[in-house]
């Protein structure tokens, strides 16, 4: 093994070692040719509850690196909390900051030019994808560590009932805060199957995380041991020359999609997996995902698909138990960070609680995880999490009520101006038009209180969103997609049985409307969001930057 630092020109090697030594790295470690330098890319902060435990976990990762004969060197990057950013313009920054994380890791690891491997530490919605993208782009031996989900003391339905009571004026702000702390009992990832836990689970299916690493609960000894073992494993990956490109193959990406379908995971994975594939020079298309989900049944009902949390899934056997359940559908030859194939990892007795994780042939295991809808309203596709849509809304028709932003939709709701049976169209919230593609989770929450309503948007949703929520619509309004031409009172028809979303307006009328159309341009403050709007591609391609 020849370390990166030892490949530098002799004078620069001496200077680089001097700078690292002045930061506290021992000279003996820097001089030992058998000690790989391992970057610890940590997104720890005190804003995001999923990230608050990462400081302690980084200490465990370092122990593992040291015990395996490596030398850990930690740096930090950012990590936003989507929960704090919800319901206001700050949400526009969440998806763009995925790419900032990837870029910052590239700048530090590639820019410094001395690291042999990396442990990427992140827990939440855009941070895990940002770290995965960095691992793929930089392609040094590496692995992912998260904080794990926090324990919940009340059922998801009880938390939702509390929020609904607040919206009806029957609960105070203090009631919501104190009640929610029985659901989010402490630092760690939110306990539902949102994007954060989904992407943690997918990291495990991709082979980039140790078995059980996604769902060991936060603040437990198992979580700390897993972090420590990960540090040691990355040192071994360096010595064996196993890189992310050896692990995240096309087969591994397909495995991740099959796990996504089996757990009924977050729709946001449909933005993050194509972006990861792009970094790898591979491809994950919506149509490919739709094909896989059309014959891959959902085998567990974690909220929003049911009324249990990720802690229940952990107790039932975690991701290995789900992978064992669907093993016959997987590419078991895929390499993992254990240094063994997925098949070798699963070649043992994996305990499974069948009251939580069903078999694929169980009558309750149906193929309704994620669908791609097409039609004149979404010629390039739109997404719906079918497993979270009530059966009576699988075929739906309603009148459109159009809003040019999330804020407009909130104002109408607060004015009691949205009627039952309405198709709430929220547009100009796509990657370019937002700019930043806000997550409209709060809109889907308030619409649950309006019977037989639907949300149709070029924005995106939280993994916790339920009801008839059709999003990620392409082309987005800002690019002249048909959603930009919808008017109040237009009839919209959705048929999940036919993968269909139609605007019942004639082609001639739509052409006439297009002749006078001009895009709505949101104030973006210039700087980051303005640059993002100019560079970002469509949601369908992963909202990657050109």
C-alpha positions in Angstrom: 0.0 0.0 0.0 1.4 3.4 -1.0 -0.3 6.2 0.8 -1.4 9.4 -1.0 0.8 11.6 1.1 3.8 9.5 0.2 3.1 10.1 -3.5 3.7 13.8 -3.2 6.9 15.5 -4.5 9.5 15.2 -1.6 9.5 18.8 -0.6 5.7 19.2 -0.7 5.5 15.9 1.2 7.6 17.3 4.0 5.6 20.6 4.1 2.3 18.7 4.1 3.4 16.5 7.0 4.6 19.5 8.9 1.3 21.2 8.6 -0.6 18.0 9.7 1.8 17.6 12.6 1.2 21.1 13.7 -2.5 20.3 13.8 -1.8 17.4 16.2 -1.1 14.4 14.0 1.9 12.6 15.4 5.1 12.6 13.3 5.5 8.9 13.8 2.1 8.2 12.3 2.8 10.4 9.3 6.2 8.7 8.8 4.7 5.1 9.1 4.1 3.9 5.5 1.6 1.3 6.8 -0.7 3.9 8.4 -3.4 5.1 6.0 -4.8 8.5 6.6 -8.6 8.3 6.9 -10.7 11.4 6.5 -13.7 11.7 8.8 -16.2 13.9 6.9 -18.6 14.8 9.7 -21.8 16.9 9.3 -22.2 17.2 13.1 -24.1 20.3 14.3 -26.5 21.4 17.1 -29.4 22.4 14.7 -30.3 19.0 13.3 -31.4 16.4 15.9 -30.2 13.6 13.6 -26.7 15.1 13.6 -26.3 16.1 17.3 -25.0 12.6 18.2 -22.4 12.6 15.4 -19.7 14.2 17.5 -19.6 11.3 19.9 -19.9 8.8 17.1 -16.9 10.4 15.3 -14.9 9.6 18.4 -15.9 6.0 18.1 -15.0 5.9 14.4 -11.6 7.3 15.2 -11.1 4.6 17.8 -11.8 2.0 15.1 -9.4 3.6 12.7 -6.7 3.7 15.3 -7.2 0.1 16.4 -7.0 -1.0 12.8 -3.7 0.8 12.3 -4.9 3.9 10.5 -4.7 7.6 11.4 -8.1 9.5 11.5 -8.3 13.2 10.6 -11.7 14.9 11.0 -13.3 17.8 9.2 -16.8 19.2 9.2 -19.4 20.1 6.5 -22.9 21.4 6.8 -26.2 19.6 7.5 -29.6 21.3 7.4 -32.7 20.0 9.3 -35.7 19.8 6.9 -38.0 19.8 9.9 -36.8 23.3 11.0 -36.7 24.5 7.3 -40.3 23.4 6.6 -43.1 25.8 5.7 -41.0 28.8 4.9 -38.6 30.0 2.1 -35.7 28.4 3.9 -36.8 25.0 2.5 -35.5 26.2 -0.9 -32.0 25.6 0.4 -32.4 22.0 1.4 -32.0 20.2 -1.9 -29.2 22.6 -3.1 -27.3 21.9 0.0 -27.0 18.3 -1.0 -24.6 19.4 -3.7 -22.8 21.8 -1.4 -22.0 18.9 0.9 -20.7 16.8 -2.0 -18.6 19.7 -3.3 -17.2 20.5 0.2 -16.1 16.9 0.7 -14.5 16.9 -2.8 -12.7 20.2 -1.9 -11.4 18.9 1.4 -10.4 15.3 0.4 -9.3 15.8 -3.2 -8.0 19.3 -2.5 -5.8 18.3 0.3 -4.6 15.3 -1.6 -3.3 13.3 1.4 -6.2 10.9 2.3 -6.4 7.2 1.6 -9.9 6.5 2.7 -12.9 8.3 4.2 -15.8 7.7 6.6 -18.8 9.9 5.7 -21.0 10.8 8.7 -24.5 12.2 8.1 -28.0 11.3 9.2 -30.7 13.2 7.4 -32.6 13.8 4.2 -30.1 15.5 1.8 -27.0 14.8 3.9 -26.8 11.1 3.4 -27.3 11.5 -0.4 -24.7 14.3 -0.4 -22.2 12.0 1.3 -23.0 9.0 -1.0 -22.4 11.3 -4.0 -19.1 12.4 -2.5 -18.0 8.8 -2.0 -18.9 8.0 -5.6 -17.2 11.0 -7.0 -14.0 10.8 -5.0 -13.9 7.0 -5.1 -11.5 6.4 -2.2 -12.3 3.4 0.0 -15.1 4.6 2.3 -18.3 3.9 4.2 -21.3 5.7 5.6 -22.2 6.2 9.3 -25.5 7.7 10.6 -26.8 8.4 14.1 -29.7 6.0 13.7 -33.4 6.6 14.5 -34.5 7.9 17.9 -36.9 5.9 20.0 -40.6 6.8 19.9 -42.9 6.5 23.0 -46.1 7.1 21.1 -47.5 5.8 17.9 -47.2 7.8 14.7 -51.0 8.1 14.6 -50.9 9.8 18.0 -48.3 12.3 16.8 -50.4 13.1 13.7 -53.6 13.4 15.8 -51.8 16.0 18.0 -50.8 18.1 14.9 -54.3 17.8 13.5 -55.7 19.0 16.9 -53.4 22.1 16.7 -54.6 22.9 13.2 -58.2 22.7 14.5 -57.4 25.1 17.3 -57.8 22.4 19.9 -54.1 22.2 21.1 -51.6 24.8 22.1 -48.1 25.3 20.8 -46.8 24.0 24.1 -49.0 20.9 23.7 -47.5 20.2 20.3 -43.9 20.7 21.5 -44.3 18.5 24.6 -46.4 15.9 22.8 -43.9 15.7 19.8 -41.1 15.1 22.3 -42.8 11.8 23.1 -42.4 10.9 19.4 -39.0 12.4 18.9 -37.7 11.5 22.3 -34.2 12.7 21.8 -31.3 13.2 19.4 -31.4 10.9 16.4 -33.1 10.6 13.1 -36.9 11.1 13.1 -38.5 7.7 13.8 -40.7 7.5 10.7 -39.8 6.2 7.3 -39.0 9.6 5.8 -36.1 10.3 3.5 -33.5 10.2 6.3 -34.2 6.6 7.3 -35.0 5.6 3.8 -31.5 6.8 2.6 -29.9 5.1 5.6 -31.6 1.8 4.6 -30.6 2.3 1.0 -27.0 2.9 2.0 -27.0 -0.5 3.6 -28.6 -2.1 0.5 -26.0 -0.4 -1.7 -23.3 -2.1 0.4 -21.9 1.2 1.7 -22.8 0.6 5.3 -22.2 -2.3 7.7 -25.1 -4.7 8.2 -27.7 -3.3 10.7 -26.0 0.1 10.5 -29.1 1.9 9.2 -31.4 1.2 12.1 -29.4 0.6 15.2 -31.2 3.2 17.4 -29.5 6.4 18.3 -27.6 6.7 21.6 -27.2 3.0 22.1 -24.1 0.9 22.6 -24.9 -0.9 19.3 -24.8 2.4 17.5 -21.4 3.3 19.0 -20.0 -0.2 18.3 -21.2 0.0 14.7 -19.4 3.4 14.2 -16.2 2.0 15.7 -16.4 -1.1 13.5 -16.9 1.1 10.5 -13.7 3.0 11.2 -11.8 -0.2 11.3 -13.4 -1.6 8.2 -12.4 1.5 6.1 -8.8 0.9 7.0 -9.2 -2.7 5.7 -10.9 -1.5 2.6 -7.9 0.8 1.9 -5.5 -2.2 2.3 -7.6 -4.3 0.0 -8.1 -1.6 -2.5 -11.9 -1.8 -2.4 -13.5 1.5 -3.6 -17.1 2.7 -3.9 -17.0 2.0 -7.6 -16.4 -1.7 -6.7 -19.4 -1.6 -4.4 -22.0 0.7 -6.0 -22.4 -1.2 -9.2 -25.5 -1.3 -11.4 -26.6 -4.5 -9.5 -26.2 -2.7 -6.2 -28.3 0.2 -7.4 -31.0 -2.2 -8.5 -30.8 -3.8 -5.0 -31.3 -0.4 -3.5 -34.4 0.1 -5.6 -35.8 -3.3 -4.7 -35.3 -2.5 -1.0 -36.9 0.9 -1.5 -40.0 -0.8 -3.1 -40.1 -3.4 -0.3 -40.2 -1.0 2.6 -42.3 1.6 0.8 -39.6 4.2 1.2 -39.5 7.9 0.5 -40.2 9.4 -2.9 -37.2 11.6 -2.5 -35.1 8.6 -3.3 -36.3 9.1 -6.8 -34.2 12.3 -6.9 -31.3 11.0 -5.0 -30.7 7.6 -6.7 -30.5 9.0 -10.2 -28.1 11.6 -8.9 -25.9 8.9 -7.3 -26.0 6.9 -10.5 -24.9 10.0 -12.4 -21.8 10.3 -10.2 -21.0 6.7 -10.8 -21.5 6.9 -14.6 -24.5 4.5 -14.3 -28.2 5.1 -14.6 -31.3 4.9 -12.5 -34.4 6.0 -14.4 -37.9 6.5 -13.1 -39.2 4.0 -15.6 -36.7 1.4 -14.3 -37.8 2.1 -10.8 -41.5 1.9 -11.8 -40.9 -1.5 -13.5 -39.2 -2.9 -10.4 -41.8 -1.6 -8.0 -44.6 -3.0 -10.2 -43.6 -6.5 -9.2 -41.9 -5.9 -5.9 -44.4 -6.0 -3.0 -44.2 -3.8 0.1 -43.5 -6.2 2.9 -43.7 -3.9 5.9 -46.0 -1.0 6.9 -43.8 1.6 8.5 -45.4 5.0 8.7 -46.6 6.6 6.4 -47.6 3.2 5.0 -48.9 2.1 8.4 -48.8 2.9 12.1 -45.4 1.6 13.2 -42.0 3.3 13.3 -38.5 2.4 12.2 -37.8 1.3 15.7 -40.3 -1.5 15.2 -38.5 -2.3 11.9 -35.2 -2.4 13.8 -36.7 -4.8 16.4 -38.1 -7.0 13.7 -34.6 -7.6 12.2 -33.7 -4.3 10.4 -32.5 -4.0 6.9 -30.8 -7.5 6.9 -34.2 -9.1 7.7 -35.8 -7.3 4.7 -32.9 -8.2 2.4 -33.1 -11.8 3.5 -36.9 -11.7 2.8 -36.3 -10.5 -0.8 -33.0 -12.3 -1.3 -34.2 -14.2 -4.4 -34.7 -10.8 -6.2 -31.3 -9.4 -5.4 -27.9 -9.4 -7.0 -26.2 -11.2 -4.2 -22.8 -11.0 -6.0 -22.6 -7.2 -5.2 -19.6 -6.3 -3.0 -20.1 -4.5 0.3 -17.9 -2.6 2.8 -17.6 -5.8 4.9 -15.2 -7.0 2.2 -17.7 -9.8 1.4 -20.6 -10.0 -1.1 -24.2 -9.3 -0.1 -24.9 -13.0 -0.5 -22.1 -13.8 1.9 -23.4 -11.3 4.4 -26.9 -13.0 4.2 -25.6 -16.5 4.2 -26.5 -17.1 7.9 -29.5 -17.2 10.1 -31.1 -13.8 10.0 -33.8 -13.4 12.7 -37.1 -11.9 11.2 -40.3 -11.0 13.1 -42.9 -11.9 10.5 -45.6 -9.8 12.4 -43.7 -6.7 11.1 -41.8 -8.0 8.0 -44.1 -10.1 5.9 -43.1 -12.6 3.3 -43.5 -11.5 -0.3 -46.3 -14.0 -1.0 -48.3 -12.8 2.0 -51.8 -11.5 0.9 -51.1 -8.2 2.5 -47.8 -7.8 0.5 -49.0 -5.9 -2.6 -47.0 -4.2 -5.3 -48.0 -0.6 -4.7 -44.9 1.2 -3.4 -44.1 4.0 -5.9 -45.7 4.8 -9.3 -44.7 7.0 -12.2 -47.8 8.7 -13.7 -47.9 10.0 -17.3 -50.4 12.0 -19.3 -50.8 15.4 -20.8 -50.3 17.0 -17.4 -47.0 15.2 -16.9 -45.6 14.0 -20.3 -42.2 13.3 -18.7 -43.7 11.8 -15.6 -44.9 12.5 -12.0 -44.5 10.5 -8.9 -46.9 9.2 -6.3 -46.3 7.0 -3.2 -49.2 4.6 -3.8 -48.7 2.7 -0.6 -49.7 5.9 1.3 -52.8 6.7 -0.8 -56.2 5.5 0.5 -57.8 2.9 -1.8 -60.8 5.1 -2.5 -58.5 7.7 -4.0 -56.7 5.4 -6.5 -59.1 6.7 -9.1 -59.9 10.4 -8.5 -61.3 13.4 -10.4 -61.6 16.9 -9.1 -61.5 20.6 -9.9 -58.2 22.4 -9.8 -57.4 25.3 -7.5 -54.1 26.8 -8.6 -51.4 28.4 -6.5 -48.1 29.9 -7.7 -46.3 28.9 -4.5 -46.6 27.0 -1.2 -47.2 30.3 0.6 -50.3 31.0 -1.5 -51.7 27.5 -0.8 -51.2 28.1 3.0 -53.0 31.4 2.8 -56.0 29.9 1.1 -56.1 27.1 3.6 -56.0 29.6 6.5 -58.8 31.5 4.9 -60.9 28.3 4.6 -60.9 28.8 0.8 -60.2 25.2 -0.2 -63.2 23.0 -0.5 -63.5 19.2 -0.3 -62.8 17.4 -3.6 -60.3 20.0 -4.7 -57.1 19.3 -6.6 -54.6 21.8 -5.1 -52.1 22.6 -7.8 -48.9 24.1 -6.3 -46.6 25.1 -9.1 -43.3 27.0 -9.6 -41.8 24.9 -6.8 -39.6 22.7 -9.0 -35.8 22.7 -9.0 -35.5 25.7 -11.3 -38.8 27.5 -10.5 -38.6 27.3 -6.7 -35.7 27.7 -7.0 -34.6 24.7 -5.0 -37.6 22.4 -5.1 -39.2 22.9 -1.7 -40.6 19.9 0.1 -44.3 20.5 0.5 -44.9 18.2 3.5 -46.8 20.9 5.4 -49.2 21.3 2.5 -49.9 17.5 2.4 -50.5 17.7 6.2 -53.1 20.4 6.1 -54.8 18.8 3.1 -55.5 15.7 5.1 -58.1 17.7 6.9 -60.0 18.4 3.6 -62.0 15.3 2.4 -61.2 13.7 -1.0 -58.6 16.4 -1.8 -55.4 15.9 -3.7 -52.1 17.8 -4.1 -50.5 18.1 -7.5 -47.1 19.8 -7.7 -43.8 20.2 -9.5 -42.3 20.4 -6.0 -41.5 17.3 -3.9 -42.7 15.6 -0.7 -41.4 14.3 2.6 -41.2 10.6 2.9 -43.8 11.0 5.7 -46.4 12.5 3.3 -49.6 10.5 2.7 -52.8 10.9 0.9 -53.2 11.5 -2.9 -50.0 13.5 -3.3 -48.6 13.7 -6.8 -45.3 15.5 -7.1 -42.0 15.9 -8.9 -44.0 16.6 -12.0 -42.0 17.0 -15.2 -41.5 19.3 -17.0 -41.9 21.8 -14.2 -43.9 25.0 -14.6 -40.8 27.2 -14.9 -39.8 25.3 -18.0 -43.2 25.6 -19.6 -44.6 22.2 -18.5 -48.4 21.7 -18.8 -48.8 22.4 -15.1 -48.1 26.0 -15.9 -51.2 26.1 -18.1 -53.7 24.8 -15.5 -56.5 27.3 -14.5 -58.9 27.3 -11.6 -61.8 25.0 -12.2 -60.0 22.8 -14.7 -60.8 19.1 -14.2 -57.9 16.8 -13.3 -58.2 13.0 -13.5 -55.9 10.6 -11.7 -56.0 6.8 -12.2 -53.4 4.9 -10.4 -54.6 1.7 -12.0 -53.5 3.1 -15.4 -50.5 5.2 -14.3 -52.4 8.2 -15.6 -52.7 11.9 -14.7 -54.7 13.9 -17.2 -55.9 17.5 -17.5 -59.3 17.4 -19.1 -58.6 20.4 -21.3 -58.4 20.2 -25.1 -55.1 20.5 -26.9 -56.4 23.5 -28.8 -57.2 25.3 -25.5 -53.8 24.5 -24.0 -52.1 25.8 -27.2 -54.0 29.1 -26.8 -53.0 29.4 -23.2 -49.4 28.7 -24.0 -49.3 31.6 -26.5 -49.8 34.1 -23.7 -47.8 32.2 -21.0 -45.0 33.8 -19.1 -43.2 32.1 -16.2 -43.6 33.2 -12.6 -40.2 34.2 -11.2 -39.9 33.9 -7.5 -37.6 36.2 -5.5 -34.5 34.2 -4.8 -32.2 36.6 -3.1 -29.5 36.2 -5.8 -26.3 34.3 -5.0 -26.7 30.6 -4.2 -30.3 30.0 -5.3 -29.9 32.1 -8.5 -26.9 30.1 -9.5 -28.7 26.9 -8.6 -31.7 27.8 -10.8 -29.4 28.3 -13.8 -27.4 25.1 -13.3 -29.9 22.5 -12.1 -31.4 19.8 -14.3 -34.9 18.3 -13.9 -36.0 16.2 -11.0 -36.3 13.2 -13.3 -32.5 13.2 -13.8 -31.8 13.7 -10.1 -31.7 17.5 -10.0 -28.0 17.2 -10.8 -26.0 20.4 -11.6 -24.7 21.0 -15.1 
